[in-house]
Amino acid sequence: MAFVTTSDRPVAEAIAGIGYCNPFLPERIERERRALGSTYIEVSPVIHVRAGASIGEMFPNTAAMERRAGSLARSMRQKLCQGHDATEQELVLYEDVALYSLYSRYMSRQPGTGKSGDPDWVGPVEFWTEFLADFRFLMNLPGRTLPSQHRPEHIFAGFFQIERAFRYIFEDIVGCSMPAARLRAAVWQSIFTHDMRRYTRTLYRHMGDIPTLITGPSGTGKELVARAIGLSRYIEFNPRTKKFAASSSRSFFPLNLSALAPTLIESELFGHVKGAFSGAVQDRTGWLDEEICGPGGSVFLDEIGELDEAIQVKLLRVLQGRSFQKVGGTESRHFVAKIIAATNRDLAAEMRAGRFRHDLYYRLCADVVATPSLWEQLADQPDDLSNLVKFLAQRVLPGEKAEVESLASEVVSWIDGNIGRDYSWPGNFRELEQCVRNVMIRKQYRPARSTDHDQARAPLDAFLSDVRSGSLKTEQLLERYYALVYHRTGSYKSAADRLGVDWRTVRSKLDRAFNASLDGSKDGDA
């Protein structure tokens, strides 16, 4: 008898693949559908927060997936213990199914500190002993050595990281449009890369060496993206103490560079010694110091495009050599954490103008995440306005479910009757939130319409600049033009009518452009 039957193999492969795929890409939902067959409950094609919906309503297949994986893992283990032959590939398949079963069983016990988006374990994990027993039961088979030889403490730490990353991305990066879905998928890749197996084997130790640069207009959630990445770092687990090496919720250090004078920025980042400058009455430890931001931590430098050139040089040395000195000091200090930077400026233009160093940019651009504007998201999914308004109303009136529904309905009605669904929202989510507050207080909102024209022309100006420079390859030229028409018309069908092609062709071009950006194949991004 075969170790994996013909009927079980596609189910096992679907379950195994879930553990290594990007959960914010369509493949995750497709794998669940294959694993559950006729019992699968249809959900939205894009995994996203639905304001007012429960976890059970948003993820109706979770419990069934846990049961299916647990049953299959036990059945496969029993056959292995009975002496069934299995290839190395089939043994890896068993490992993957068993790991998914463990994850789905134990991560539901994870506590939260405060809001549900801040998952953390700050003390001993009491059920570690139970987890370890189940892990050994599934992975330590009589007379067999499984190929991967996973360490239980490493797997447990990885599970915790996956759970944190999913929750931060899912709960804070909202919207059901494709631009929002692509942003969530891109953030997941910033944390785990596109190859989860390689990440699990080795990359988890090295991702702190790779800075992340977040670009996008003001008000598009760049700090939320940085927070999701920074709070989702890998943290080692000590099986003897049953504790994690650090608190995940205390490992993110944001600094808005545009709000501080250059001297204060230097002191905040690098620290200073007593007497280094007027007012330095005692030594100070900077945020880059491992005493404050240790392994697994992240320093977020918001508005890095505003950074003084002298400090750019010092930051470049940190990225090159992972070392620095305090202001006024000579002792070399070691930087062991991750740099995350963000800007709403066009860094390519800043470099041409001599205001931003080329060498610093090329140290930062190994991982670039671009946040889409609210206009782009609503152009793709106009009906998402109601969901986004309700989400923001929950921020304004936390815990007031009935009032949230009433306020959201009032705001959407006001928008429809006054500025219309085609309004460009130049202030993005920040402006939409203020619209919600204004309507709540005064039953009206007065947008600064003088910025609309500039906002609308920005994508066209960028496209024309690249055309004039001759920097686009043929396929890139088509993709960019399709994207421009798509953003002007607001839907695949309208863009297809204008271009004289099938709407699926438009979607295919935009999807290819997105996948190319995730793979880092676009030239000249800044």
N, C-alpha and C positions, 0 to 999 in steps of 0.2 A: 504494500500500500504506500502511495506517495506521502511524503511528509506534509506537503501542502496540497490539498485537493484542488481540482480544477475550479470548483465553485468558491473556495476560500481564497485562492490566490489573488484575484482582483480586489477583494475586500481588504486583504492584508496589505497589498501594495498601496491602496488608497490611504489606509490608516497610517502606514509607515511614512508616506510622503507628506502627510499633514505636519508631522514633527519637524520637517526640514524645509517647508515652503514658506513664502512670505504670506502671512495671514491676511494682508490687505490687498492681495491680488486675486483675480477671479479663480485661480487654480485651487485655492483653499475651499471655496464653496463647492466647486466641481468634485473635489476629492470626498467631501462629506456626502455629496449626492451619490457617488459610486459606492461608498462604504455602506450606506443605509438602504440603498435600493428603493423599493416601493414605500418604505416607512419614512423616507425623507420628507421633511416639512419645508416647503418652499419659503425662501426669505428674499430680501432685497439682494440684487446682484452685487451691490457694494456694501461692505461691512462699515456701518457708521452708527453714531449715536442718534436715536430718535427721541426727541424731547418728550418727556412724560411716559415713555415706554419702560417696562420692567426688563431686567436682564433676561428673564425667561421668555418674554415676548420677542426680544431682539435675537436671542440664541436658542430657538426651540429644539434644536437637535443635540444639544450638549449632553444631556443625560443619556440619550440613546447611543451616542458615540461612546460614552464611557462604558456602558454595558456591553456593546459590541466588541470593543477593544479588549476588555477584561476577559470576556468569554473566549475570544480567539486566542489570546495570550496563554490562558490556562490549557486550552486544547493543544496548542502547538508544543507547550512545555511537556505535557503528558506523553506525546508521541516521541519527543527527544529522549525522555527518560526511559521509554520502552525500547529504545535502541533503533528507531527509524533512521535510515540514512538521510543525510541532508548535505547539500553543497554549501560551500562557504557563503555564497550569495543568499541562500535560504536561511542560513544562521543569522546573517545580518538582518534579513527581513524579520526574523523572530525577535531580535534585539529591538528593532525599531517599534514593533507592535507592543512589546513589553514596556518600553520606555513611555510610549504614549499612554498606555494603561496606568502607569505609575503617575504620570503628570496629571492626568484628568482626575485621578482619585485624590491626590494630596494637595494640589494647588488651590482647591476650593476651601481649604482650611486657613488660607493665608489671611492674617489680620490686616487692618488698615489703621493708620494713625490719623485721626481727624477725618477729612473727606476721603471718599473711596479712591480718589486718584493718588493718594499718598501711601501706597503699601509699604510696610517696613516690618522687620523683625529686629527689635532692639534688645531682647533678652534671649535666654535659652529657648530653642525650638523643642518643645516637649515631645512632639510626635516623631522626632528624628529616629528614635529607637525603633518605632513601628515601621517607619519608612525603610530603615536599613534592613529590617527582617524581611520585608516584602521584596526589596531589591535583591537580597541574597537568594531568596527563594526562586526568583525569576531568572537570575543571571548566573548563579553557581549551580551547574548541572552535574550530576554524578558522571564521572568519566569523560566529560567534555570540557573543552576550553573555547569560549565564544570569541570570535575574531577581534572585536573591538576592545575587550578587557576594560570596560568603563570603570572609573573610580566612583564609588557612590557619593562621596562628598562633592566631587566635581559635577556630577549629574544634578545633585540637589541644588548646588549654587547656580547652575545653568537654568534649571526650572524656575528658580526665583527670579532670575534676570529676565527670562522670557515673559513671565507673568507681569512683572513691573513694566516692561517695555510695552506690552500689549495694552495695559490699562492706561498708561500715560498717553500713548498715541491715540487710542480709541476715544478716551473721554475728553481730551483737550483739543484735538484737531478735528473739527466738526464739518459736516456737510456731506450730502449724498451725490454731489457732482463728480465727474471723472477727474477734474483738476484736484479736488480735495482727496479723492481716493489715491491718486498718484502721489500726492504729497505724503500721505500716511505710509504708502509703500516705500517711498524714498527715505523717509526717516527710519523705517525698519532696517533698510539696507545700511544706513549710516551706523547703526548699532551692531548689526550682525553680518554685514556684507551680503552678497548674493548667494554665497555658498555656506550654508549653516553647518555642514559636516566639517569643512575646513576650519570654520570658526571654532567649533567644539573641540577639534583636535589641537589647534595651535593659536589661532588668531586672537582668542580671548585674552591672551597675555600681551598682545601688541597693539590693540586698537587705541590705547591711550597715546601712543606715539604719533597718531595720525590726526591732525587738526581737522575740524569741520568748519566750513564757511557757509553761512546762511545769507542768501540775498533775497531781496523783494521789497516792494513798496512799504511805506509806513502803515502800520495798522493791520498787517496781514498775518500776525501771529508768529513772528520770528523768535520771540522769547519763549513762546510755548514749545516751538520745535526744539530750541536749545535745551529747555528744561527736560523734555522727553528724552533727549539723547544723553544729557548729563546725569539724570537720575536713573538711567537704565544701564549703567556700567556693570561689568562683572565684578562681584565681590566674593572673595574666598570664604568658604565655610569650614570651621574647625570642628571635626567630629568629636574631639575629646571634651571641649567646652560646650558643644551644641550651639555655638554662636557664630554669627557672621563677623568678619574682620572689621567691618565698619557699618555705620548706619547709612542706608541708601538715601534717606531723606535729608541728611546733613552733609551731603557731598557735592552740592552745587553752589557755586559762588558767583553771582552775577555782578557785573560792574558796568554802569553806563558811562562810557568815556566822554560823551558830549556834555555831561553835567559837571565835570571836574576840570580844574586847571591842570596843566601839564605837571607841575610839581606834585600836586596831590595824587595824580594818576601814578607817577613813579613810586610814591610812598605806599599807595594802596597795593600796587602789584609786587614791588620788589622789597618793600620795607625800607627802613633807614636806621642809621646809627645815631646815637646821641650827639648833637652838635652839627649834624650834616647841613642844616639850614636853620634859619631863624624860626624858632618855635619847636624845634626838634629837641625837647627837653629829656627824652629818654629813648632807648632803643625801641624799634617797632618791627614786628614780623609781618611780611607781606603775604598776600594771598597765594602767590606762586610758591611759597615755601612749603616743604612737605610737612612741617609742623601743623599747618592749617589745612592744606589741600593735599592729602596723601594719595597713595595708590587707589584707584577707583574713583577719585574725585575729578571735578571739571571746573575750570574757570571760564566764565562766559564774558566775553568782551563785546558789549553791544556798541554799535556805531563805530566800528573800527576804522571806517573811512574818515573819521574826524581826528585820528591820532596824529599828534605832532611828529615830525620826521625824526627828531632825536630819539623819541621813545620807540618809533618804528624800528630803528637800528637795534635798540636793546632787546625788543621783542623778537627780532630776527635771530639774535644770538641765542635766546632761549629755545627757539624752535630748532635751530641747527645743532646746538651742543647740549641742550637740556640743563644748562647752568646759568647762573646770574650772580650779581653782587648787590647787596643793599646799597641804597643811596648813601654815599660817603664812606662805604666800607670797602674792604679788600678781600675778605674771605669769600671763597666760591661756595654758592648754595646750589642744591640740586633740585630740579623740577621733575616730579614723578607723575604728574596728573595729565589731563587732556585739556587742550585749548579749543574752545568753541567761539567763533567770532561771527558777527552779523553786521550787515550794512544795508541801507536803502540807497546808497550811492552807486553809480555806474563806475566800478573800479577800473574798467578799461579806459574810460574817459579821464579818470583821476590819474592814471599812470601816464597817459599821453600829455596831461597838463603838468606832470612832474610833482604832483601832490601825494602820490602813493607809490612806494618803492616796488619795482618789478620783482626784485628778489623776495620781498616779503609776501607778495601775492602768490608767487610760485611755491612758497612754503605752505601757504594756506589752502591752495586749491586742489589738494589731493581728493577732497570729498566736498562737493558743493551741493547744497540743497536750495532750490528756488521756491519761494512761497508764492502761490498765485493770488491775484487780486480778487476781491469780492465780486467785481464785475465779471471776471472770467468764470467764476464758479456759477453765478446766476445766469450767465449766457448759456452755459451748458445745461443747467437745471433750474429754470425760472421758478418752478413750484417749490424749490428748496427754501425760498424766502420765509415761508411760514415756519418751517422747522428751525431755521436760524434765529428768527425773532423770538420764538418760544424758548430756545436755548439761552438767549441773552436775557430774556425776561426772568428766567430762573435765577440768573446771577443777581438781578436787581431785587427780586423778591424770593430769596431762598426759603424753601419749606412752605410756601403759600400756593399750593397747587391750583386751587380754584381761581385765585387772583391772577396767577400766571396765565391761565387760559384766557381769561377776560382781557388782560392787558395785551397779550399777543394778538388777539383778534382785533382789538382796537387799533394797534399799531399798523397791522397789515392793511386794514381798511383805510387808515389815513394815508398810507403810502400809495395805495391804488387810486385814491381820489384826489391826490395832490401832486406828488412828484412822479408817479407812475413806475411801472416795473422796468422801464428802460433807463432809469436814472443810473449814472455811472459809479456812484459811491466812491469818490476820490479818496475819502478817508478810510475806506475799507471797513473792516469789522469794528474798528474803534468808532468810526462815524455811525455805523448802524446801531451800536450800543447807545451812543448819545441820542440818536433818534428815538430809541425806545424810552430813554429817560425823559426826553423833552415832551413826548406825547403823553407820558404818564403824568407829568407835572402841569403842562400847559395845553395839552391836546393839540399841539402843533410842533413842527420842526422847521427851522429855516436854514437850508443848506447854503454853503458858500459856493454858489454856482459858477463863480469866476474861474474856478480851477477845472471845470468840466472839460473845456476844450483841450487844455494841456494834457489832461489824463487820457482823453480819447486818442490824441495824436501820438502818445509815447510808443506804442507797438509799431506804428507805421514809420516813425522816425528811425527807430532801431533797425527795422527791416531795410529801409532805403539806405541807411548808412552802410550796412553790410553789403548791399548790392553795389553801391558805388565803389567800395573798397575791393570788390572782386574776391572776397574771402569765402564765398559759399560754393560748395560743390553742387552738381546738378540736382541730386536728390534732396539736398538740404534746401535748395532754392524752392523746389516744389513744396516741400513740407512746410516751410515758413510761409509761403504764399497761401497754401491751403489753411494754415492756422490763422492767418490774418483775415481771410474771407470768413472763416468760421466765427471768429470773435466779432466781426462786423455784423453778421447775420443772426447769430445767437443760437443756431441749431445745425445739426448735420444735414437735415433735409434742405433748409434754406440755402446753406452753403453749396450743397450739391446742385441745386437748381441754378444758382448763379454761375457755377463752374462748368455746368453741362456734363456732370458725371453722376454715377450712382452714389447715394449717401454712404454706402458701405466703403466706397473708395476713400471718401473724406475721413471716415473713422479710422480706416487702415493707415492712412498717412500720419494722422495725429498719434496713433498708438505706436507706430514705428519710431516717430520722433521722440516720444516719451521713453520707449525702451532703450533707444540709443543714448539718451541723456543719463539713464540709470547705469548703463555700461561704460559711461565716460567716453563715448565715441564722438561727441561733438567737439569741434575745434573752436578755440577762441572764446569760450565762455568765461565770463568774469563776474 
